[in-house]
């Protein structure tokens, strides 16, 4: 079940990816989506590695800016964030 608090962050992340990465949705495999993995999270699947992708997107993870886009959550919330991504990608 998605945590509704992630809805706006994920929508913001989708808008950013839509504006910067043509056809990024085609790279996402929902079956392997794991928001705790640098390879299988949204950014990891789009850019092949989380920190590389964050750098390309010019997002500063050191000040938690990645959370503003729904690209990261603490381990307790990673499943809820994953569920929100799947929900938003299904729309």
N, C-alpha and C positions, 0 to 999 in steps of 0.2 A: 504494500500500500504506500503510495507516495506521500511524503510529508508536504503539505500544501505550502509550507514556508519556502520550499525550493522552486515553486512555480515561476516566480518572477526572475530568479537567477537563471534558470534553465532557458526561459524565453529570451533573456538577454544574451546568453551564450549562443543560442540558435541564430539570433539576429547578427551577431558578430561573425559567426562562421559563414552564414549566408552572404555576408558582404565581402568576405575575404577569400573564401575557398569554394570555387565552383564545384558542384557535384559532390560535396563532402558527405552527404547522406549516403551515397552509394558505397562509401568505405566502412560504414558502421555495420557491424554484425551484432545484433542485439543478443544473440545466444551467448556470445563471449564477453559482452559488456560487463566490466568490473571496475567500478570507480575507485578501487583501492590499488589498481594495477597501472603501472606507468606505460604498459603496452596495450592494455585492453580497455582503458577508460576512453571517453569520447576523444579527447585530444590525442591520446596514444594511438587510437585507431586511425585518426585523420593524418597524423604526422609521423607515425611509427614509434614515437617516444614522447612522453609527456613533457619533459623539460625542454626538449628541442621545440616542440609545438608552442609551448608557452612563450619561449623566446621569440619565435617568429611572429606570434600574435601580439608581442610587446606587452605582455601581462606580467606584472611583478608579483610573483608568488610570495615574496618575503614580507609583503604587507597585506597578504591575504586577498589580493585583487582577484585571484583565480576563483575564490568563493563567490565573488560578485557575478560571475558568469556561469555558475553551476558546474565548474570544472573540477572542484575539489570539495570534499567534506571530511570531517574526522571519521575514523573507522566505525564509530557507532551509527553514523548517519549515512554511510556509503550505500547501503541497500535502498534506503528511502530516496536518495538522490538518483540512483540507477532507475528506480521505478518511475520517478518523475521524468527522466529523460525518455524512457520507453513510452510513457504516456504522451508526451509532447511530440515525439517523432511519429506517433501513430495517427496524429491529427492531420 
